[in-house]
Amino acid sequence: MEDIFRFAAENSKSQAKTEHKADDELLSLLLRLRLDGRWDSQIFRQGVQTLLSFSLIGQESSRGRYFMHRLVHLWAYDRLTVAEKGRFCDQARDILKRSIAWRFASSDYTFRRDLLSHITTAQRLSNLSSMIFQKEGIAEFALAFSEAGRWKEAEELDVQVMETRKRVLGEEHPHTLTNIANLASTYWNQGRWKEAEELDVQVMETRKRVLGEEHPYTLSSMSNLAFTLNYQNRNKEAISLMERCFELRKQILGPKHPDTETSLEALYQWQDSEDEDQHLY
């Protein structure tokens, strides 16, 4: 549990704050950092010990996890107003959102996987949240669902984020294009190749126009589209596009860059497959 609050506090330094009256309270009381900007485990554990001493929370002896005492649950359900319940839901969703960073080390994947049960509960209770907080954390939650293979849940959230960013930021904004690419990936993982292709083409063409063909983001879009074409057995188109992507990556990023090597490896595999198909005929 401590990691949720620690990551939320650390990530809050770089994540934009939400416009909510509880935000300052959350940062000062629950997401407190030391003066040097580091997390203070001692203060957090003292707080937990205080809650344990009053039996407001308990701890599982086998797994070390904390849980709210059932009488506290019953009191909250019976005594809190709808507005108060909504405010606490807002706070919980905000902490969960802040705890998720767009980092992709193995420890980050593990953390987001362990967070899923909390995210699922937060989504189930989202009807209690304010309209602002119903929209907060959607992209981060979609990332966690996608990594867990829960594609339908990820898709629903990705679509919400995409429509919101189109309306607020515009269709050509980098954040909007990133989200469209995420939705294409979600379709791709469901085997919905045509829908993924349509979005891949849209992102690639827009990035070519806005960023230029040689920009790394454009090259990533080109690679994604090539893979989508390959999975539809459109090998010649996929090879042609990946050859262009490889040449540009070799020129811009260098021959030893991981993205360049990934493009070359894909080309070798697809060309071998194409040769085998020609021999069969």
Secondary structure by P-SEA (a helix, b strand, c coil): caaaaaaaaaaccccccccccaaaaaaaccccccccccccaaaaaaaaaaaaaacccccccccccccccaaaaaaaaccccaaaaaaaaaaaaaaaaaaccccccaaaaaaaaaaaaaaaaaaaacccccccccccaaaaaaaaaaaacccaaaaaaaaaaaaaaaaacccccaaaaaaaaaaaaaaaaacaaaaaaaaaaaaaaaaaaacccccaaaaaaaaaaaaaaaaacaaaaaaaaaaaaaaaaaaccccccaaaaaaaaaaaaaaaaaaaaaaac
